[in-house]
Amino acid sequence: MISTAIRVARVGSAAELAAAAFMMLGFPALMLAALVPSVPAFAAAAAVTYLADHYLHRKSSYLVNRLSKVRAGLSIRFLIRQLLLILLLARLGLADDLIYYGAIACFIAFYGLQAPHGALVTLIRNRRRMPVATRNIDIASRIRIPNAPPRGLLHRSAEKMLHLDLAAVAGILVSASLESAVAGFVGIGVTVGVGCLYVLALVPYVRGAKIPPNGQKVLAAVDAWLAEYRPETVLYFSGSKDSAYQVNMWLETMEQLDSRPLIILRERVILNNLAPTTVPVICVPGGVHLMNLDLSNVRVALYAANVGKNIHLLRVPTMKHVFIGHGDSDKLASVNPYSKVYDEVWTAGRAGRDRYAIADVGIRDDDIVEVGRPQLAPIQTWRGVPEGPRGGAADGRCPTVLYAPTWEGWDGNPGNTSIVLAGENIVKKLVTADPPVRVLYKPHPFTGTVSKQAGAAHRRITALVEKAAAERATDPRFTADAAAQTAAKAELARIEARLAELSGKPAGKGGDEAEATRDGLVDMARHEEVARLRAEWNTAYWRSFGSHEHRVITGAEPRLYDCFNVSDAMVSDISSVVSDFIASGKPYAVTDSAELGVEEFKRQNTAVRAATILSNSAAELDGLLDAVRDPAADPLAADRGELKRYLLGPDEPTSIDQFNTAVANLAIKAEARNVGQASRAAAGAAEDELAGVPAQRVVTAEDDVTA
């Protein structure tokens, strides 16, 4: 019942639900206490509403955010509490007392301070918002960017300002109890006085040396840096907060380019969720600002997603444009007709080329280049289930099976994900398998964002895995080295503390966008230490619990590829996850949730040609488990090797070498085009001059962005 209420109210926990209930019931209690009248009851109800409100705001509760939509926002709730206090004074017969008029004057003055306070906070934030935010770029040497205001002034500023009425409310309640106006006027003085000081403290940050340069100077500084750095290859990305993983997967590849790389982002939320990188990053939210950047040295632009904002860079003719995507699968998104806008489309292997030919969406075969998948380098190849004890299983072997379903997608196609129709059947068969296996459940981060059924199935699967883990913990067949796990957990805590220290900001810093742009130069020593610590964290994580222990894995860490490396097999759906897993050479199964039938399913989806095909009942799962337990009895091993080469390309040369070669070749084409244009322009100008006709200008990248 409580869990149902939590879902309906869209709160995160039982404590959050309780706080919401207390806050909602607190205001009727305040009115009742004011009408009775009872000062102690009013004080108690006021304390409950203050505390509940504060807790819900600290938790960023969805419920509190929605209250503002029904005209019950933060300011209104404080105003209602203050009006009820005035009502309490009137009901106590204090309407003719000085404290009554003092309370009214106080709250009027207090609300009079809200306007300048809100205006100053908004003005400071707007003036410190950069037209272009950067990372790993030395902007501070070209323009002066002052420190951000202290965090205490701007963080949750409206809530802090409103809570200053606590002194007045407490003082007035004391005066009402003691029938003495002294405490009330002291509280009123504190509220109004501190409120005035808060407003005055903000004033210096809206003028003079406290504000960053205007947008024109910032853009000029960025252009000066671009002219000096002369970037040659750009990774361009636009998307929502949840899609940051699509650009993060390419960061390591960009760091390994032979040409000078640059990353261009379009949303601040993506910049805030960008993984650490040594590559220079420019975030340009405004389309006009982007089109006016000096990108004349760029020869290759890489696009990881098909989005509307791509047009702002696609219109620049002096560079060649390439769709590289964010995965390689048989989904319809992998053969999007939008891809016609690019000069080339890069796929991992021959399979990607064939998909476009079969889809017949207008992509010419000459425009497709096979470059492998550089991101797959961390995936370890399979050497079979290791011999010897694994987590203390009775037979000395406890293989690990990863269940990594994709999300439900936007179109409601039942074939998108197995989680709704087959997920529970898959997990039930895995947790009850005999001989036993360990289950790792790692759902797609978008699971449940579109379909309520998918979200509900995810919760049921999570409960199944957690229940099975609890039962296995009491099973005498499974033992673990408690001392080793304790040591690993201690190591995890140490690593996490150090990572938090490395990623944290100095105390008292506001850490806003302007300051992050100024101080965003990568510290190579710190970057390398973070990379080393993350590798150590991954090792410690898997050692911190028994290798027989079922696990639900959500969030960014451990990464999907880390889960691949500790697994002996995988069950998934049609997505890039399957194509990536094939790089390991390990057995895998894919669910035919749309019930197309084995032959048709294989015909439509290249990546399942070497897979165990599951129906929604998951009855075929035993075949996968047999292949894991005895590689000699694996009938699909040779097919997986052949499919790996077809999907992902040859092992030699390496993917990063293939990728760099493709970049270099396309850069040559871009340069040849630009030289040809310049030659034609020069020839045309010479002819016009001889003929006495004014020369016509040729459109360049700089001209094009203002067209």
JOTA-V951676 format. One record per pair of residues at least 4 apart in sequence whose C-alpha atoms are under 6 Angstrom apart, sorted by the first residue. I is the first residue (numbers start at 0). GAP is how many residues later the second one is. Records with the same first field share a line. If there is no record, write none. Layout:
I->GAP ; GAP
//
This chain:
4->4
5->4 ; 5
18->33
21->4
22->26 ; 29
25->19 ; 23
29->12 ; 15
32->4 ; 5 ; 8 ; 9
33->54
41->4
47->4
48->4
55->5
66->5 ; 6
67->4 ; 5
71->4
88->5
89->4 ; 5
94->5
98->4 ; 82
101->4
105->4
113->4
115->4
116->82
123->82
127->386
130->84
131->151 ; 152
132->149 ; 150 ; 384
133->147 ; 148 ; 383
134->145 ; 146 ; 382 ; 385
135->144 ; 384 ; 385 ; 386
136->143 ; 384
139->4 ; 378
141->79
144->67
145->64
147->362
148->361
149->358 ; 359 ; 360
150->4 ; 357 ; 358 ; 359
163->27
164->26
165->4
166->4 ; 20 ; 24
167->4 ; 19 ; 20 ; 23
170->12 ; 13 ; 16
171->12
174->4 ; 5 ; 6 ; 8 ; 9
184->4
188->4
189->4
190->4
196->4
204->5
222->71
224->4
225->4
229->67
230->29 ; 30 ; 67
231->28 ; 65 ; 66 ; 67
232->28 ; 65 ; 67 ; 68
233->27 ; 28 ; 29 ; 67 ; 68
234->28 ; 66 ; 67
235->28 ; 66 ; 67
236->28
237->27 ; 28
238->4
240->28 ; 29
243->26
245->80
247->27
261->18
262->18
263->17 ; 18 ; 19
264->18
265->17 ; 18 ; 19
266->18
269->4
283->6
290->414
291->413
298->20 ; 368 ; 371
299->19 ; 20 ; 367
300->20
301->20 ; 21
302->20 ; 21
303->20 ; 21 ; 22
304->20
315->385
318->351
319->350
320->21 ; 22
321->20 ; 21 ; 22 ; 23
322->22
323->22
326->249
327->248
328->246 ; 247
329->275
334->21
336->24
339->23
343->23 ; 24
344->23
345->22 ; 23 ; 24
346->5 ; 23
347->22 ; 23 ; 24 ; 25 ; 300
348->21 ; 23 ; 297 ; 298 ; 299 ; 300
349->296
350->295 ; 296
370->287 ; 288
371->276 ; 277 ; 283
372->282
373->281 ; 282
379->185 ; 204
380->203 ; 204
381->202 ; 203 ; 204
387->8
388->7 ; 8
389->6 ; 7 ; 8
390->89 ; 155 ; 156 ; 157
391->86 ; 87
392->4 ; 84 ; 85
393->83
397->39
398->38
399->37 ; 38 ; 39 ; 167 ; 168
400->38 ; 166 ; 167 ; 168 ; 169
401->37 ; 38 ; 168
402->38 ; 167 ; 168 ; 169
403->38 ; 39 ; 168
404->38 ; 167 ; 168
405->11 ; 38
406->10 ; 37 ; 39 ; 40
407->8 ; 9
413->180
414->178 ; 179
416->156
417->4 ; 5 ; 175
418->4
419->34 ; 37
420->195
421->194
423->4 ; 37
424->192
425->192
428->4
437->110 ; 112
438->111
439->110 ; 111 ; 112
440->111 ; 112
441->111 ; 112
447->4 ; 6 ; 7
462->4
468->80 ; 81
479->66
484->59 ; 60
487->52 ; 55 ; 56
488->55
491->4 ; 45 ; 48
499->4
510->4
515->4
522->4
532->4
536->4
568->17 ; 18 ; 19
569->18
570->17 ; 18 ; 19
571->18
572->17 ; 18
581->62
587->23
588->22 ; 23 ; 24
589->23
590->22 ; 23 ; 24
591->22 ; 23
592->23
595->4 ; 5
596->4
601->6 ; 7
609->26 ; 29 ; 30
613->4 ; 6
626->4 ; 6 ; 7
639->4
642->4
643->4
644->4 ; 5
679->4
684->10
687->4 ; 5 ; 7
688->4
698->4
699->4
//
